[in-house]
Amino acid sequence: MTIKLPKPIGDYFSIDRARSGDITRCFAENAIVKDESLTYQGLAAIKQWKMDSSKKYNYTSEPFSFEEKAGKSIVTSKLTGNFPGSPVNLNYIFSLEDGKITTLEITI
């Protein structure tokens, strides 16, 4: 199933899927990511988070649902990989501003 995503969100998933490229180009300078009960702020922290996650887990992410609600863009994606509980559907809750991701919270 192909869904239409706003450009910075589509770019985020494309870069993540390809495991190449700088994921931080999708984010605003002072963006915040919340994942696995941890918070990462700023491009350097976000880049390190993504590098660490990619080393720790081998996974694929398949977005299958998109909705906008209360000023947020919510993508639900099936994540399959070498982590406990795989596969799992995760919610990626994005805030966007000026064509960049300002916040991303990943939840079950």
Residue pairs with C-beta under 8 A, 6 or more apart in sequence:
1 64
3 63
3 64
3 65
3 66
3 75
4 66
5 13
5 63
5 66
5 73
5 75
6 73
6 94
6 96
7 99
8 26
8 27
8 94
8 96
8 99
8 100
8 101
9 26
9 73
9 75
9 92
9 94
9 96
9 101
11 25
11 26
12 23
12 26
12 101
12 104
13 61
13 63
13 75
13 77
15 21
15 22
15 23
15 25
15 26
16 23
16 50
16 61
17 60
17 61
19 54
22 47
23 46
23 47
23 50
24 43
24 46
24 47
24 50
26 100
26 101
27 33
27 43
27 46
27 100
27 101
27 102
27 104
28 97
28 98
28 100
28 101
28 102
29 42
29 43
30 41
30 42
30 102
31 41
31 42
31 43
31 46
31 100
31 101
31 102
31 103
31 104
32 39
32 40
32 41
32 102
32 103
32 104
33 39
33 40
33 41
33 45
33 46
33 49
33 103
33 104
33 105
33 106
34 40
34 103
34 104
34 105
34 106
35 49
35 53
35 104
35 105
35 106
36 106
38 49
40 46
40 48
40 49
57 81
57 82
57 83
58 81
58 82
59 79
59 80
59 81
59 82
59 83
59 86
60 79
60 80
60 81
61 77
61 78
61 79
61 90
62 77
62 78
62 79
62 80
63 75
63 76
63 77
63 92
64 76
64 77
64 78
65 74
65 75
65 76
66 73
66 74
66 75
66 76
67 73
67 74
68 74
71 95
72 93
72 94
72 95
73 93
73 94
73 95
73 96
74 91
74 92
74 93
74 94
75 91
75 92
75 94
76 89
76 90
76 91
76 92
77 89
77 90
77 92
78 87
78 88
78 89
79 86
79 87
79 88
79 89
79 90
80 86
80 87
81 87
88 108
89 108
90 106
90 107
90 108
91 106
91 107
91 108
92 104
92 105
92 106
93 103
93 104
93 105
93 106
93 107
94 101
94 103
94 104
95 101
95 102
95 103
95 104
96 102
